[in-house]
Amino acid sequence: MNSEHAAFCSSEEWAEAIRVHVIPGVVGALELGEDVLEIGPGYGPTTAELRQLTPKLTAIEIDEQLADRLAGLYPDVTVVRGNAASLPFENERFSAAVCFTMLHHVTTEELQDQIFAETHRVLRPGGVFAGSDSRASDDLREFHHDDIYNPVDPTGLADRLRRAGFADPKVTVDEDHFMFEARA
């Protein structure tokens, strides 16, 4: 992650946007249940909010330094350093899984699809998978200079989630972002 991007993702401005817009917009009235998986929490502003919404939160983070930082900040959260395309959890463990503004950091569409399939595998039947991300733009591509930037096309996301095994995918799109939810 470039330094400008890292500074923004660790800023109070971003944490406020997460608190006020992202978490309420995605989680809203969803029942997450008692054992939630967060995929790719990065600097952790979503983790800070999610840990208040479920009795048991597990976060999987691929970056070792960020995983260590999260574990230090949130001792009540189980932080696992690992790759969400190969989740180290048993089948049907989690009541829900969430991911926020991280899918565009996954290098290929195939790896994104593998994350969807792995998430489906670790969710209990009926468990919800929900998340959000930014829509592609030239400004975001520039902001992600020297970063991985592989935005998801929301128009094909419901079909991709179905192929991963999810039922009833819903994708909501606005000018800059999209949100999704689907059931295992």
C-alpha positions in Angstrom: 0.0 0.0 0.0 1.4 3.4 -0.9 2.0 5.9 2.0 -0.8 8.2 1.0 -3.3 5.3 0.9 -1.9 3.9 4.2 -2.3 7.3 5.9 -5.9 7.6 4.8 -6.9 4.1 5.8 -5.4 4.6 9.3 -7.0 8.1 9.7 -9.7 9.3 12.0 -11.5 10.6 8.9 -11.8 7.1 7.5 -12.7 5.6 10.9 -15.6 8.1 11.1 -16.8 7.2 7.6 -16.7 3.5 8.6 -18.7 4.3 11.8 -21.3 6.6 10.2 -21.8 5.2 6.7 -20.1 1.8 5.9 -21.0 -0.4 8.9 -24.6 0.9 9.2 -25.1 0.7 5.4 -23.8 -2.9 5.1 -24.8 -4.5 8.4 -28.0 -2.4 9.0 -30.7 -4.8 10.1 -28.7 -8.0 9.3 -28.5 -10.6 12.0 -24.8 -11.5 12.2 -25.1 -14.1 14.9 -22.6 -15.1 17.5 -19.5 -16.0 15.5 -18.5 -13.6 12.7 -15.5 -13.7 10.3 -14.1 -10.4 9.1 -12.0 -10.7 5.9 -9.2 -8.2 5.3 -9.7 -5.7 8.1 -6.5 -3.8 7.2 -6.0 -1.0 9.8 -9.1 -2.1 11.7 -11.7 0.7 11.8 -14.3 -1.9 10.8 -13.0 -4.3 13.4 -13.4 -1.6 16.1 -17.1 -1.4 15.2 -17.8 -5.1 14.5 -16.5 -6.3 17.8 -19.4 -4.4 19.5 -22.0 -6.2 17.3 -21.1 -9.8 17.9 -19.9 -11.8 20.9 -17.1 -13.6 18.9 -15.2 -11.9 16.1 -12.4 -13.5 14.1 -10.4 -11.4 11.6 -8.2 -12.8 8.9 -5.6 -10.4 7.6 -2.9 -11.3 5.0 -0.4 -8.5 6.0 1.7 -9.7 9.0 2.3 -6.2 10.3 -1.4 -5.2 10.1 -2.4 -8.5 11.7 0.0 -8.0 14.6 -1.3 -4.4 15.0 -4.9 -5.6 15.1 -4.1 -8.3 17.7 -2.5 -5.6 19.9 -5.4 -3.2 19.5 -8.2 -5.7 20.0 -7.3 -8.5 22.4 -11.0 -9.5 22.4 -10.8 -10.4 18.7 -9.1 -13.5 17.3 -6.8 -12.2 14.6 -5.4 -14.8 12.2 -2.7 -13.9 9.7 -3.6 -15.7 6.5 -5.0 -15.6 3.0 -8.8 -15.5 2.6 -8.5 -17.4 -0.6 -7.5 -20.4 1.5 -9.2 -20.0 4.9 -7.8 -22.0 7.8 -11.2 -22.7 9.3 -13.4 -25.7 9.4 -16.5 -26.0 7.2 -19.7 -24.3 8.4 -18.1 -22.6 11.4 -19.2 -19.0 11.1 -22.7 -17.4 11.5 -21.7 -14.5 9.2 -18.8 -13.2 7.2 -18.1 -9.6 6.2 -15.6 -7.7 4.1 -15.3 -3.9 3.6 -13.4 -2.0 0.9 -10.8 -4.8 0.5 -11.8 -6.8 -2.6 -10.2 -4.3 -4.9 -6.8 -5.2 -3.2 -7.1 -8.8 -4.4 -4.8 -9.3 -7.4 -7.1 -11.2 -9.7 -10.8 -11.9 -10.3 -10.0 -15.6 -9.9 -8.6 -15.0 -6.4 -11.6 -12.9 -5.5 -13.8 -15.8 -6.6 -11.8 -18.1 -4.5 -12.4 -15.9 -1.5 -16.1 -16.0 -2.2 -16.0 -19.9 -2.4 -13.9 -20.2 0.7 -16.3 -17.8 2.6 -19.2 -19.9 1.5 -17.4 -23.0 2.7 -16.9 -21.7 6.2 -20.4 -20.2 6.6 -23.2 -22.2 8.3 -26.2 -22.9 6.1 -28.3 -19.7 6.1 -25.3 -17.6 7.2 -24.9 -14.2 5.7 -22.0 -12.9 3.6 -22.1 -9.1 3.4 -19.7 -6.3 2.3 -19.0 -3.2 0.3 -16.4 -1.7 -1.9 -15.7 1.3 -4.1 -16.7 1.4 -7.7 -13.9 1.7 -10.3 -12.8 5.2 -11.1 -9.8 7.0 -12.6 -9.3 8.9 -9.3 -9.2 5.7 -7.3 -6.8 4.1 -9.8 -4.5 7.1 -9.4 -4.9 7.0 -5.6 -3.8 3.3 -5.6 -0.6 4.1 -7.6 2.0 1.4 -6.6 -0.8 -0.6 -5.0 -2.9 -3.5 -6.1 -6.1 -2.0 -7.7 -8.4 -4.6 -9.2 -12.0 -3.2 -8.7 -15.0 -5.5 -8.7 -17.6 -4.8 -11.4 -20.8 -4.8 -9.3 -23.0 -5.7 -12.4 -21.5 -9.2 -12.4 -21.1 -9.7 -8.7 -24.5 -11.5 -8.0 -23.6 -14.1 -10.6 -20.1 -14.6 -9.2 -21.6 -15.1 -5.7 -24.1 -17.6 -7.1 -21.3 -19.5 -8.7 -19.5 -19.6 -5.3 -22.6 -21.3 -3.9 -24.5 -18.4 -2.4 -28.3 -17.9 -2.6 -30.3 -14.8 -3.0 -27.4 -12.4 -3.7 -28.4 -8.7 -3.5 -26.1 -6.0 -4.9 -26.9 -2.3 -4.3 -25.0 0.3 -6.3 -24.7 4.0 -5.9 -22.5 6.5 -7.7 -19.3 5.6 -5.8 -19.8 2.3 -4.0 -21.7 -0.9 -3.9 -22.9 -3.2 -1.1 -23.8 -6.8 -1.3 -25.3 -9.6 0.8 -26.0 -13.3 0.1 -26.8 -16.4 2.1 -25.0 -19.7 2.4 
